[in-house]
Amino acid sequence: MRQAPCPRCGVHPNICVCDACQPISGAPPLWVLQHPSEVAQNKGTLRIATACLPDLRVLVGETPADFEPLAIRSQQIPMGLIYPTTASAALESAPVAQVREWIILDGTWRKASRIFLSNPWLNALPQFHFNAAPPSRYRIRKASRDDSVSTVEAIAHLLSQVAPGCDYDPLYAALDTLVKRQLAQMPPKVRQRYD
């Protein structure tokens, strides 16, 4: 008999990490623009961030119509976008005190680029990239760039820079649990590729 998916995160109990997610307080308001193709990804790490950060808001879409309320809000509240562009500044050394809310794009590089290019209002925001993010611990997913980090790692690094009083370690702890549980489901020969 098949096990029912977790009612909270919607994934199989063998790779559910809800039990490893501890709530985090003190984070600034965070928005994640998630590409529709990422919603059903069992390997996606956004579910860790949403479990640990109860105030994190996720908007799924690609076009300006999908994000219109946030676009309007961005004209009223100072927001910053975490996305590397030719105009982005290094988060670790940039002045960010004026930024009140943060936006992160969730998707492959190509899908995140599509969201960025399809939404001119994002280009009007201050943009930031990571200059010194820790190496990715998310070794079970291939990335096209060496400096790639998962969405939950991007959020953790963002918090480490802009919310010094916020304990972001639960994000990494849950990610490590996810990797361990995903590896446990793989046949030994496949698992060896990630050791």
C-alpha positions in Angstrom: 0.0 0.0 0.0 1.3 3.4 -1.0 2.1 5.9 1.7 0.1 9.1 1.5 2.1 12.3 0.9 2.8 14.6 3.8 -0.3 16.8 4.3 2.0 19.8 5.0 4.5 19.7 2.2 2.9 17.3 -0.2 5.9 15.0 -0.7 6.5 11.3 0.1 7.2 10.7 3.8 10.6 9.2 3.0 11.8 12.6 1.7 9.6 14.9 3.8 11.7 17.1 6.1 8.9 18.9 8.0 10.1 17.2 11.2 13.5 18.8 10.7 12.2 22.4 10.1 12.4 24.7 13.1 10.7 28.1 13.0 12.9 31.2 12.5 12.0 34.6 13.8 13.5 38.0 13.1 13.7 37.7 9.3 12.8 40.7 7.1 9.7 40.3 4.9 10.7 37.8 2.1 8.9 37.2 -1.2 9.7 34.3 -3.5 8.7 34.4 -7.2 8.5 30.7 -8.1 8.4 29.5 -11.7 5.4 27.2 -12.2 7.7 24.3 -13.3 9.2 24.3 -9.8 6.0 23.8 -7.8 6.0 20.0 -8.1 9.7 19.4 -7.8 10.4 16.9 -5.0 14.0 18.1 -4.8 13.0 21.7 -4.5 14.2 23.5 -1.3 11.6 26.2 -1.1 9.4 23.9 1.0 12.2 24.1 3.7 12.1 27.9 3.7 8.3 28.0 3.9 8.3 25.6 6.8 11.0 27.5 8.7 9.8 31.0 7.8 6.1 31.3 8.4 5.9 34.8 7.1 7.6 34.0 3.8 5.3 34.7 0.9 5.4 32.7 -2.4 3.9 33.8 -5.6 3.8 31.3 -8.5 3.9 32.6 -12.1 6.0 34.1 -14.8 4.2 37.2 -16.3 3.5 40.6 -14.9 -0.1 39.7 -14.4 1.0 36.9 -12.1 2.9 39.3 -9.8 0.8 42.5 -10.2 0.0 43.1 -6.5 3.7 42.8 -5.6 4.7 45.1 -8.4 2.4 47.7 -7.0 3.7 47.1 -3.5 7.3 47.5 -4.7 6.4 51.1 -5.7 5.4 51.9 -2.1 7.9 49.9 0.0 11.7 49.8 -0.6 12.5 46.3 -2.0 15.6 44.6 -3.1 16.0 41.8 -5.6 18.5 38.9 -5.2 19.5 38.1 -8.8 22.8 38.6 -10.6 22.6 41.2 -13.3 25.0 43.6 -15.0 23.6 46.2 -12.7 23.6 44.2 -9.4 25.8 45.0 -6.5 27.5 42.6 -4.2 25.2 42.0 -1.2 28.1 41.5 1.2 29.4 45.0 0.7 26.4 47.1 -0.6 24.5 49.5 1.6 21.2 47.7 2.2 19.8 49.6 5.2 17.0 51.2 3.1 15.7 47.9 1.8 12.7 46.7 3.8 11.6 43.7 1.8 13.5 41.2 -0.3 12.6 39.2 -3.5 14.2 36.0 -4.6 13.5 34.1 -7.8 13.0 30.3 -7.6 13.7 28.3 -10.7 16.5 27.1 -12.9 18.8 29.8 -14.2 16.9 29.8 -17.4 13.5 30.0 -15.7 14.6 32.6 -13.2 15.9 34.7 -16.2 12.6 34.3 -17.9 10.8 35.7 -14.8 13.3 38.6 -14.6 13.1 39.5 -18.3 9.3 39.2 -18.4 8.8 41.6 -15.5 10.3 45.0 -16.2 9.3 46.2 -12.7 11.9 43.9 -11.3 14.6 45.7 -13.3 13.6 48.9 -11.6 14.5 47.5 -8.2 17.9 47.6 -6.6 19.5 44.3 -7.6 22.1 42.3 -5.6 24.2 39.3 -6.2 26.3 37.1 -3.8 30.0 37.7 -3.9 30.9 35.3 -1.1 28.2 32.8 -0.5 29.3 29.6 1.1 29.7 26.6 -1.3 26.4 24.8 -2.0 25.6 21.9 0.3 22.8 20.8 -2.0 24.9 18.2 -3.8 22.0 16.0 -5.1 21.0 18.5 -7.7 23.1 19.4 -10.7 23.7 23.1 -11.4 24.9 24.7 -14.6 27.1 27.2 -12.8 29.7 26.7 -10.1 28.4 29.6 -8.0 24.8 28.2 -7.9 23.1 27.8 -4.6 19.6 26.4 -3.9 16.8 28.7 -3.0 17.0 27.9 0.7 20.7 28.5 0.6 20.1 31.9 -1.0 17.7 32.8 1.7 20.1 31.7 4.4 22.9 33.7 3.0 20.6 36.7 2.5 19.6 36.5 6.2 23.2 36.2 7.3 23.9 39.6 5.6 20.8 41.6 6.3 19.4 40.2 9.6 22.3 39.7 11.9 20.1 38.8 14.9 18.3 36.1 12.9 19.3 32.4 13.5 19.3 31.0 10.0 21.0 27.7 11.0 17.6 25.8 10.9 17.6 26.3 7.1 20.9 24.5 6.7 20.0 21.8 9.2 16.8 21.0 7.3 18.7 21.1 3.9 21.2 18.6 5.3 18.4 16.3 6.3 16.8 16.6 2.9 20.1 15.6 1.2 20.5 12.7 3.6 17.0 11.4 3.0 17.2 11.8 -0.8 20.5 9.9 -0.9 18.9 7.1 1.2 16.3 6.6 -1.5 18.9 6.2 -4.2 20.3 2.8 -5.3 24.0 2.5 -4.1 25.5 3.0 -7.6 23.6 6.2 -8.1 24.4 7.4 -4.6 28.1 7.0 -5.3 27.9 9.8 -7.8 27.2 12.2 -5.0 29.8 11.0 -2.5 
